[in-house]
Amino acid sequence: MLMKAYIKKEAILAKRYLANSIGGGITIFLVFLLIFYGYSGIVGFNLGSDTKESLILSFTIWILALSIYQNITDSIEEETQIGTIEQLYLSRYSFLFVITVKSIAMLVIDFVQIIVLLLLMMIVTQTFLNFQNILSIIFVTFFVSLNYWGLGYALAGGVLLYKKNEYLSTNHAVRAAWTHVYTC
């Protein structure tokens, strides 16, 4: 139920900010084109199909990895900025579960963009991936993505720690100002 609500929320946000989603996709695609044509210019335009397949697959996994760890940190940063992070701690679900579900929902929406980008990359390079062994691709991608989930949680802890330090330093500055006012 929580997953369904977060997927619905993220779909509404993606639809509402469609220009941002499209702009982000175009930017990522332009980065791929720079890498592909830059590599082709260095090596020569007669790249082997294995090299193109490796480039497409590794770039797709890179996009997935960025999406995974950024979703976790972005969701915690957003909740911290709007002041609802305390409510997440007080909900009936654990904080880790809520953040994980929210990140998975964001990943589901991002996955649509990743598939579109994958198709565009295959069309531009005239190289189509062989999905005969899809099970091994999913298996490898899953285990590679676990690393990025861990990185995302570590960075999210840093976001929480930074917010806490900022809060403490702000309170310390206010106390110091009041102390100065009362001593004058």
N, C-alpha and C positions, 0 to 999 in steps of 0.2 A: 504494500500500500504506500509506504514511504517512497519506494523507488518510482512508482507510477506518478506520484505527485511531483517529485523532482524532475522526472523526464518531461512531464507536461509543462512545468515551469521553465525548464531550459529550452523547450521547443518554442514556447511563447516568446522568450527573450531572444532567441535566434531569429524568429520571424519579425519581431519588433525592430531589431537591430540588424536587418538583412544586409544593409550596405556595409556594416562593419564585418560581417561574416564573409561577404563576397570580397571585400577589400583585403582581408586577411588571407583568403584563399589565393587571390591574385598575387599577393606579395610572396607567398610560399612557392607558387608556381614559377614566378620570375626568378627566385633564388635557384630553383631546380634548373631552369633554362640556362642561367649563368654557369652553374656547375657543369651541366651537360655539354654546352657548346664550348665552354672554356677547356674542358677535358678533351673534347673532340679536336679543338684547335691545337692543343699541345701534342696529342698522340697522332692526330690525323683523323680524317672523317671516316675512315674505314674501321670503326670500332667493331669488335666481334660481338655477336649476339649475347654471349655469356657476360661480357663486360657491361653491356647495356642492361641486361636483366639484373645483374648485381647492383648496378647504380640505382635502378628504379626501386628494387626491393629495399636496399639499405636506406635510401632517402625516405621511403614510406615508413620504415621502422623508426627513423629519426623523427619524422613528424609525429608519429604515435607516441614516442618517448617524451617529446616536448609537451604534447597535449596532456599526458598523464601527470607529469610532475607539476606543470603549471596549473592544472585544474585544482589540485589539492591546495597549493599555496594561494591561488587566487580566491578560492572559496573561503579559506580561513581569513585572508586579508579583508575580503568583502564583509564577512560577518563581524570582524573586528571594527571596521570603519563605520558600519551602520549601527553598531552597538547591540547586536543580537547574539553575540557569541555566548554571553551568560545564559541566555535562554536555551542554547543548545546543550549546555552543561546540565541544565535543570530538566530537560525533556526526559521522557520515560525510556528513550533509547540512549545508549552510551554515546559519548561525544565522538569516539572513533568510528562507530557504526554510522552515525549521521554524516560525518565528513566523507567517509568511504562511499556511502550511497550517493551523496551529492556529486562526488567526483566521477563515479561510474555513470551517472545520468548525464553529466557534462561530456563524458567520453562517448556515450552513445550518440549524442548530437554531433560531436566532432567527427565521429566515425563516418557519418554521411559525407562530410567534407573531404575526409581522407580518401574515401572510395572514389569520389569525383576527381580528386587530384590524381589518384592512381590511374584512372582511365585516361585522363588528359596526358599524363606522362607517357603512357603506352602508345597513344595516338601520335604524339609529337615525335617520339623516338622510333616509331614504326617497329617496335619490339613488344610482343605480347607475352606476358608471363604464362608459363605452363602451370596451370592449377591442378594437374593430375595428382600431385602429391600434396594436396591441401592440408591433410592432417599434420604432416611434418612442418609445414609453414606455420600453422596455428600453434603447434607445440613449441617451436622455437620462439615465435613471437610472444607467446604467453610467458615463457621463462625469462626472456629478455626484458619484458615489461615489468616483471616483478622487481627488478633492480630500480626501475624508475619510480615505482610506487614507494619503495623505501627512501629514495632520494627526495621524493615529494613530501613525505612525512617528516623527514629531517629538516628540510627547508621550511616547512610549515611550523615546526617547533621553533625555528629561528624567527619566524614572523611573530609568533606569540611572545617569544622572549624579547624581541625588539620592542613590541608594543608595551610590554610590561615595563621595560627599562625607560621607555619614553614617558609612560605614565608616572613612574616614580620620579624621574628627573623633573617633570612638570610640577608635580606636587612639591618637590624639594625647592624648586625655584619660587613657587608661591609662598611656601613657609619662610624662605629666606627674605622675600620681599616684605611679608607681614612683620617679621622680626625686625627688619630695618625700620619700618614705619613706627612700630611701637617703641623702639629705642631712641628715636629722634625727638 
